[in-house]
Amino acid sequence: MKTKESKKDIKTVNRKKTGKVYLAGAGPGDPELLTLKTKRILGEADVIVYDSLISEEILSYAKDGCEIIYAGKRSSNHTLPQYSINELLSEKAKTNNTVLRLKGGDPYLFGRGGEEAERLFKDKIPFEVIPGISSSFAVPAYAGIPLTHRDYASTVAIVTGHEGEHKEKSTINWKGLVGADTIVILMGYKNLDSNTKNLIKAGKDKDTPCAVIQEGTTLNQKTAVGTLSTIAEEVEKKGLKSPLILIVGNVVKLRNALNWFEKRPLSGISVLVTRGEGQAGTLSEKLKKLGAFVINMPLIKILKDGGGIDRTKIDKAVKNIKKYDYLVFTSANAVSAFFERYFSKGMDARALSGKKIISVGKVSSSELLKYGIIPDIIPSEPSQAGIIDVLKDADIKGKKILFPQALKINRELPEFLSSKGADTENLPVYETVTPEG
């Protein structure tokens, strides 16, 4: 016999669950300007609907299996019209998905986030708004232009340079803008000439300093400087393209002293990094911090299985690890390949007690530390010759030495160890190959 309470429970179970939508700003372009909350939601979302200014690096934070949908808009070229995006967000949330609507800058500053939130409210879809760092102030900061300054500007006006196409005529009050000390015009590439002329016509001095910044906060950032009457010409000379923003006001004068981003040592220089996949990170990050535009193009690939690598021999060495007196590592790849296998077989660092660990240099030593292992010997010269120099006076006759290594290496060290009477096991744990394509 079913009670009223049990019927209510059944209805609750059968009711479709609704997910949630996060309207989030991804910032102006630099992935490091992403907020912590947006980064967290990126890793939790089942569906991500993103705009054209969102980089692949930011999208890489998405979890495996996440549905990623491009909804970019550039001027009159819209992948999805706004009404379709509104509908998409609701439909994806209705199937109990966590949906992230990811926009450049801030979702509520010329980002149409308000329109999308209205639709979600109408459809009774739960939502949250995650503010983002707006390009309106971040991009000028990267170009050395503070929007306010006690000596130059106390008021700021932010205006769109491209109004909605549904409007029959402009509703921008140009005369009202003239009184602001600093004017920021976003998305103004297409209408740059007409916007500057509108300001002059409204009463702004034609000699007011101006700057236009392309792709601000990214490694493609470029800046043109002029006056209200010349800036359109300067932009054309420099070949600047969308996305860009226009800054009008005396604060532009500070750029000569405060421009830091474009003055970094490698700004404007492209660097090709050919290290193997997964190994370029540290070098690439250092180059980026110096301002370089980094292109990662691995010319080698590290294989830890298959090819000429015999897993049976590696497993045997791991099983008999206690018999060795020395372990020698001449590359970080050898460290990771060996210890990934070592720990996967249920071994731990205690089995290495009493053994001498030799590391060729800092990189290999750092890799060893990831596994909780501190090397006993690090030569001053990071090479096989450096290890030979350290061991040349050591009594290693009859000592058992395990030497995890690449399939093909310089034979100088193995030959030296043999000449000293050591019982050396040369153990290939990885090989380098040329990537296909």
Summary of the structure (lengths in Angstrom):
residues: 437
radius of gyration: 30.3
end to end distance: 68.5
largest distance: 91.7
contacts: 1345
relative contact order: 0.08
helix: 35%
strand: 22%
